[in-house]
Amino acid sequence: MDGQEKHSQTIDFGGVRVQLQVDGDGIGSATYSGLLGPSNFLALSVLVMRAGAAHGARGLMYCLGQAATCFSPESLAGAYDELAPQLKALPVAFVTNDGQADLHRLVVQRAAAHGLLRRQFADEAEARDWLLRTSRTIDHNLSWWQQRQRRPARSGPGAESEG
């Protein structure tokens, strides 16, 4: 923890309750309870991502082990293109119980096909570590591109070989 303030919020939607906490490290933990289906999971996910981003989250961990899931990966994939670019760029780790693991592996595959950073875990510590490493890599990559764009264009022999 780097001493930054924690933010907490409760979101109730469609029979599901989510406790969202964004820690000083920029990782948001969203603990779900209730029945998740195609009619509420997408809308609730967007609400959680928006709330997390508003509180400065650099990555979100969806803790789903205490929720019941009742949807197919196909029912979610159609909405990925509708997400705002800021939300598409937010990495999400799904922390699931054994019964949910196969479903969320398929969800992750479908999301990856749409360019979203998603991964499924059985352990919260591993998920948090992945989110921290991923968010740092994203920050480093953005910084590299910003520096590259500020550099004056080079011309002459060997200019193309830089990279």
C-alpha positions in Angstrom: 0.0 0.0 0.0 1.4 3.4 -0.9 -0.6 5.4 1.6 -3.3 6.6 -0.8 -6.9 6.7 0.4 -9.2 3.7 0.0 -12.6 4.2 -1.6 -15.6 1.9 -0.8 -19.0 1.7 -2.5 -22.0 -0.7 -2.5 -23.9 -1.2 -5.7 -27.3 -3.0 -5.7 -28.7 -3.9 -9.1 -31.0 -6.6 -10.4 -30.9 -8.7 -7.3 -27.1 -8.6 -7.0 -25.1 -6.7 -4.4 -21.5 -5.6 -5.1 -19.1 -4.3 -2.5 -16.4 -2.3 -4.3 -13.2 -1.2 -2.6 -10.4 0.5 -4.5 -7.2 0.3 -2.5 -4.3 2.7 -2.5 -2.5 0.5 -5.0 -5.2 1.2 -7.6 -6.7 -2.3 -7.6 -10.4 -2.4 -7.1 -12.0 -5.5 -5.5 -15.6 -6.0 -6.4 -17.2 -8.8 -4.3 -20.5 -10.0 -5.8 -23.4 -11.8 -4.1 -26.7 -12.9 -5.6 -27.7 -14.4 -9.0 -25.7 -13.2 -12.0 -27.4 -13.7 -15.3 -27.3 -12.1 -18.8 -30.0 -9.6 -17.8 -27.9 -8.1 -14.9 -24.3 -9.1 -15.2 -23.4 -6.9 -18.2 -25.1 -3.8 -16.8 -23.7 -4.4 -13.4 -20.2 -4.9 -14.8 -20.4 -1.6 -16.5 -21.6 0.1 -13.3 -18.7 -1.5 -11.4 -16.1 -0.5 -14.0 -17.4 3.1 -14.1 -17.4 3.3 -10.3 -13.9 1.8 -10.2 -12.5 4.2 -12.8 -14.1 7.1 -11.0 -12.2 6.1 -7.8 -9.0 5.8 -9.7 -8.9 2.0 -10.2 -6.2 0.8 -12.6 -7.5 -2.8 -12.6 -10.6 -4.6 -11.2 -10.9 -7.9 -9.4 -14.3 -9.4 -9.7 -14.7 -11.8 -6.7 -17.5 -14.1 -7.9 -17.2 -17.1 -5.6 -20.2 -16.2 -3.4 -22.4 -15.4 -6.4 -24.4 -17.8 -8.5 -23.7 -17.5 -12.2 -26.3 -18.4 -14.8 -25.3 -17.2 -18.3 -23.3 -18.3 -21.3 -20.1 -16.6 -22.7 -22.0 -15.9 -25.9 -24.6 -13.8 -24.0 -21.8 -11.4 -23.0 -19.6 -11.1 -26.1 -22.0 -9.0 -28.1 -21.7 -6.1 -25.6 -17.9 -5.9 -25.6 -17.8 -3.6 -28.6 -20.3 -1.3 -26.9 -17.9 -0.5 -24.0 -16.4 2.9 -23.8 -12.6 2.9 -24.6 -11.7 3.8 -21.0 -13.6 0.7 -19.8 -12.3 -1.6 -22.5 -8.7 -0.7 -21.4 -9.4 -1.5 -17.7 -7.9 -5.0 -16.9 -10.3 -7.3 -15.1 -9.5 -10.5 -13.1 -12.3 -12.9 -12.4 -11.8 -14.7 -9.1 -14.1 -17.7 -9.2 -14.9 -20.9 -7.4 -14.2 -24.3 -9.0 -17.8 -24.6 -10.3 -17.5 -21.2 -12.2 -13.9 -21.7 -13.5 -14.8 -23.3 -16.9 -17.5 -20.7 -17.7 -15.2 -17.8 -16.9 -12.3 -19.2 -18.9 -14.6 -19.1 -21.9 -15.7 -15.6 -21.0 -12.0 -14.5 -20.9 -11.4 -16.1 -24.3 -14.4 -14.3 -25.8 -13.3 -11.0 -24.2 -9.7 -11.4 -25.5 -11.1 -11.8 -29.1 -12.5 -8.3 -28.6 -9.2 -6.9 -27.3 -10.1 -6.8 -23.6 -7.6 -7.7 -20.9 -9.4 -10.4 -18.8 -8.1 -13.4 -16.9 -9.6 -16.0 -14.6 -8.1 -17.0 -11.2 -9.0 -19.2 -8.3 -6.8 -17.2 -5.9 -7.3 -13.5 -5.0 -3.6 -12.9 -4.3 -2.6 -14.2 -7.7 -5.3 -12.0 -9.3 -4.1 -8.9 -7.5 -0.5 -9.6 -8.5 -1.5 -10.0 -12.1 -3.5 -6.8 -12.0 -0.6 -4.9 -10.5 1.9 -6.2 -13.0 -0.6 -5.6 -15.9 -1.4 -2.1 -14.9 2.3 -1.2 -14.5 3.0 -2.6 -17.9 0.2 -0.5 -19.4 1.5 2.6 -17.7 5.0 1.9 -18.9 3.8 1.3 -22.4 1.8 4.5 -22.4 4.8 6.5 -21.1 7.1 4.9 -23.8 4.6 6.0 -26.5 4.3 9.5 -25.1 8.1 9.9 -25.0 8.4 8.5 -28.5 5.8 10.9 -29.9 7.6 13.9 -28.3 11.0 13.0 -29.9 11.8 14.8 -33.1 11.8 12.6 -36.2 15.2 11.3 -37.1 16.3 11.1 -40.7 19.3 9.6 -42.3 20.9 6.1 -42.3 19.7 3.8 -39.5 16.7 6.0 -38.5 14.3 3.1 -39.3 16.1 0.6 -37.2 15.3 2.3 -33.9 12.6 0.6 -32.0 
